[in-house]
């Protein structure tokens, strides 16, 4: 389970089952594993969308929506907010980095200590 929290104009990804690691605009995923995305917003309606993996789902303040995604190949992918959310909407993109299962824990550990992960 990964929590995706939208806020003008960034995404925060939380990994509560992995020690509470948080990343900003970088979603880390293990390859070949279904992941339940728990999606919400702090301010206005946004939409979480990773075109290569799944459909999109709204991020609505005060509401939690769920979307199951799965990446089948390691690599780097793009995600975006697909709901006009204000003047900075065009910048509300994020990167998805998909790791082999044996590398996923190390990637999360590195994200925990990386200053750019908390921007």
CORRA-V215793 format. One record per pair of residues at least 6 apart in sequence whose ideal C-beta (glycine too) atoms are under 6 Angstrom apart, sorted by sequence separation. I is the first residue (numbers start at 1). J is the second residue. If there is no record, write none. Layout:
I|J, I|J
//
This chain:
15|21, 29|35, 111|117, 4|11, 5|12, 49|56, 14|22, 57|65, 99|107, 4|13, 39|48, 47|56, 48|57, 12|22, 13|23, 57|67, 2|13, 3|14, 47|58, 48|59, 81|92, 12|24, 2|15, 45|58, 46|59, 54|67, 80|93, 10|24, 11|25, 13|27, 10|25, 45|60, 54|69, 79|94, 1|17, 53|69, 79|96, 39|57, 41|59, 53|71, 40|59, 41|60, 77|96, 39|59, 41|61, 76|97, 75|98, 40|64, 74|98, 52|77, 38|64, 39|65, 56|82, 74|100, 71|98, 38|66, 50|79, 36|66, 37|67, 49|80, 36|68, 37|69, 2|35, 4|37, 49|82, 34|68, 35|69, 47|81, 1|36, 2|37, 3|38, 4|39, 5|40, 6|41, 7|42, 8|43, 46|81, 47|82, 7|43, 34|70, 47|83, 46|83, 45|83, 46|85, 6|46, 31|71, 44|85, 29|71, 31|74, 4|48, 50|96, 6|59, 27|94, 31|98, 25|94, 26|95, 27|96, 28|97, 29|98, 30|99, 31|100, 30|101, 30|104, 8|86, 9|88, 28|107, 8|88, 9|91, 9|92, 11|94, 21|108, 23|111, 18|108, 21|111, 21|112, 23|117, 24|119
//
